[in-house]
Amino acid sequence: MIHKIRCRLASCLLASLLFNCPLLAQTSDLPVGNWPFNVIETTTSSSPPLNVSSPVIVAVVDDAFRCSHKSIQDFLYKNPHEIPNNQYDDDGNGYVDDVHGWDISDQDKDVSAPAGRARTFFHGTYIASIITQVAQVHYGNKASQRIKIMPIKVLADQAQSTYLKDGYRGIEYAIDNGANMICLAWSGGFETKEHIALLEKAYKKGILVIGSAGNLNQEEVPPPASLAHVLAVSGVNESLQKMKKANYGTRIDLSAPAVQIKGGHPQKDNAFIEENGTSPATALVTGCAAVLWSQLADNAHPTLIKEALINTSQPFPTNFIYGGKMGAGIVQLAPAIDYVLNPKNLNRFFSSLRSKGTINYDKYSDSQIWNIQPAGTYHGYKIFTDISGIKKPQKHTLRIEVADTLWNVYPLSKLPPQLFIPVSHFRASISNRPLKKKEHVVLYYEGQAIDSSRLYCAGTRQLEALKGVISDGSDLASYSNDCSCKWLITLPPGMRIRFTFDQMDTQGNVDFVYLIDGSTVLSEHIFAKFSGQQLPPVVTSSANEVLIWFVTDGNGTGQGWQVRYEAVE
């Protein structure tokens, strides 16, 4: 079963604390606030009129929908092959009267929340309206001609919890009934062969699937966002740093604004609510992708949409502590549109600060040298090569340098389809022999960031000096989640060890510094354990050997700790 990684009123205060969501409340009668749209550069369209005979169909698989909400009603998808309310399956797809989507869980056409439970079944309305707001900001009053929302309800009216046990059945309905894109603003559950096959089916049909990373502040991305062919989205705050509760990891493709995001109210047609989380971030990316798809019309394809969004994203700065764990950058619509509509010299969109992206080299490229040096620490880069667009690859070479030292040189004719460069940063260059007009070389790269649970400390460090300073190793940054680090101090027999803490800032009653007599972790040998923000008292061991053990969970961190130790008689 799949749990929506976000808050629900039914889950009360506990869910609010875990998922960093506010209680449902009307915030205004205005659409989504301006700050996220300033960040993602959703500017008013100046593009020429499009062929709108086939608008982009965006399936939103979620709990329920208020289709009469002012931000949704004009965008509501209508099945052209189904006659409303005739109690007959006109299009023969196995669903009677599925004119405006379908309720998978209750097997009927009503995708609205059950009576009296709209405050619990609010998420679908909220997500769908964020997608349409992106379109409205860009297209104005013509937006509903370009984009349509296919609502797919996957939570039974009588459900006692908010587990979306029918989520993948909803994906299957979207695949089989004409969706161009599928928004999955939820996460959780387990990966199965059936789920993998379903997402593979969507990809082969040319459907773009976008999924949420989740809100447990873990270096882990659960399904469906973790599955192949899904564009995985995490979230940032107003300072463009990782939202506190957002999940992260190398599987993330993009990030988007995730705090104070307004969306449709589930009980009032003209009101909006405000929420935080990777769910609204996923909706914002879906909205951008839908606008891109509408620009390309029949030439749209998931691979091109993903490539455009990733290669035009706003990179994270060099001091970003989650480098390589929040995707290539923060989604930006305006340059992405330029990317797909003006494909000459795509190299102009390249940024050395992105942890993943594409190197495009063609006749119009203004450079043949690319420095890859994003924020973060990496154990290497995967490189996927495509030289199918060049007629005489033997006349060109790819040169890889590491810290001004030549790592390797490949004639393009002998370039393997996949490389691994085991370094944190590198420079690539292609020989400057001129290419013909339609020739091009493409290199896709993905940074493999180091597991942050071992970023600042790992394993057991042996210490024998009579005095010294020990810390969690994170310096000015926050320490890592899920770390387990040890320091074993061994002094001459007859001595004891005194500990004086200079700093203590850990997640209270969760992340602990243990002081243990001896060299092994035995509960009866623990003589002190500290957590929180209060400076511990001075303590002294009863033995000449002490094991310091710092262990953290996967949810929440602090600035860390530092302790001075010295031998005493």
Protein Blocks (a to p, Z undefined) as FASTA:
>chain_A
ZZdddddfklmmmlmmmnopacdddfbjcdcdfklmmmnopacdfbdcddfkbccddddd
dfbdcfkbmklmmmpccdfkbcehklpafkonopahilngcafklopablbdcehilmmm
mmlmmmmmmmmmmmmmmnmmmlmmmpccddddfbdfklcbfcdfklmmmmmmmmmnopab
dcdfbeedjddfklmmmmmmmmmnopacdddebjnhpabdddfklpghiacdddddfkop
acfklccdjklmbdcdfehiacddfkbfkbccddedjklmmmmmmmmmmmmmmmnmmmpc
fklmmmmmmmmcccddfklmkgoilojbdcdfklmmmmmmmmghkllmpcfkbcbdcddd
dfklcbfbdcdddedjdfbdcddddfklpfblmlpccdddeehiafbdcdfklgcfbdcd
dbfbdcddddfbdcdfkbccddddddddddfklmmggcjdddfbfbdcddehlmmaccde
hiacdddddddehiacddddfbdcddehkbccdddedjbdcfklpgbdcedjbdcddddd
fbfbdcddddddfedcaebdcddddddZZ
